[in-house]
Amino acid sequence: MHVTVYSTQPYDRRFLEAMRETRFADAGIQWHFQEAALNAETVALAHGSQAVCVFVNDSLDEAVLAGLHAAGVEAVVLRCAGYNNVDLEAARRLGLFVARVPAYSPEAVAEHAMALIMTLNRKTHRAYNRVREGNFALDGLLGETLFGKTAGVVGTGRIGLAMARLLHGFGCRVLGFDPYPSPDFAAWGESAALDDLLAASDIVTLHCPLTDATHHLIDGDALARMKPGAMLVNTSRGALIDTPAVIEALKARRLGALAIDVYEQESELFFRDHSAEIIDDDLFARLTSFPNVLMTGHQGFFTAEALDEIAQVTCENLLAFRDGSPCANRLA
Ligand code: NAI
């Protein structure tokens, strides 16, 4: 089976090619790696493939899906959990098989969110640079003890649960909001209404998917309802927060700190080196100017364990498509 892999990075190639040394050795999957992201202009690169393998910033709107279908593609396998970038209705109409990797080391993302919280709170990123320059002054590095703080987890699914467990381990009081709460959450925290969670939490961390209902979930209103000085953490999807409203809250000194691994306009920036270019995105530039904002470029998933699991489940999904066997990861 020929599979065109879009948005290929060196690590994607490494982990997908490594599947040749595993139980998938005889699966007959031939990867065709493309650095280009999938969009209306790059659909033609899939010509001759039965399937395409895509990531978070590939665009799979109706026109692109129709283009893939016309090029002879029958399956789309996402090497990620979120699927907000796929028009599933259109895929169903076109009879395309679509499957994702629903869970790959949820702990990887939760641990990254924890790393952001710890870095931003104790300012280890700044301390690292100071010490390398022989500056051992502590002024400006003051943090807060996490033990005893209240942390609000919005979305208590796989990653939210892992996050609740970590926060509980730090001695935080953990509140959770989820319209479909998991019974497992009770082991690590208390369920709360979103408004109560926002009002009571010193840290609010987002772990819900991006849907119409969660788009700009954290807007000006929600920010006004948050505890003054609280930290907001988003490792889920950029559009969960209204970036201009967050910038206003930071400027007004109401929002205490912001840690993000995702950004609404990230598809223009992330996963590539722009260090020698002028970045035109003024919102992004404003965010980088705050000392109390920490950003990473969508690396929550980026552990060896998670990449290995993504590659394995991607192969399983392709074989389920080829064999017409049941596939629990199927979206369309
Ligand atoms: P999941 O499906 O296990 O959990 C999501 C939870 O959010 C569910 O329990 C659901 O009921 C809840 N939810 C739905 N609507 C909600 C709302 N309006 N308010 C609060 N909760 C709501 O998904 P999982 O695996 O925990 O992943 C969560 C998100 O994390 C993904 O959708 C994806 O966007 C993001 N993600 C980010 C990664 C990164 O590298 N930064 C990697 C993997 C996922």
Residues whose N, C-alpha, C, O or C-beta is under 5 A from the ligand:
A	BS01	NAI	A81 G82 P102 V109 V154 G155 T156 G157 R158 I159 G160 F177 D178 P179 Y180 H207 C208 P209 L210 A213 T214 T235 S236 R237 D261 H298 Q299 G300 F301
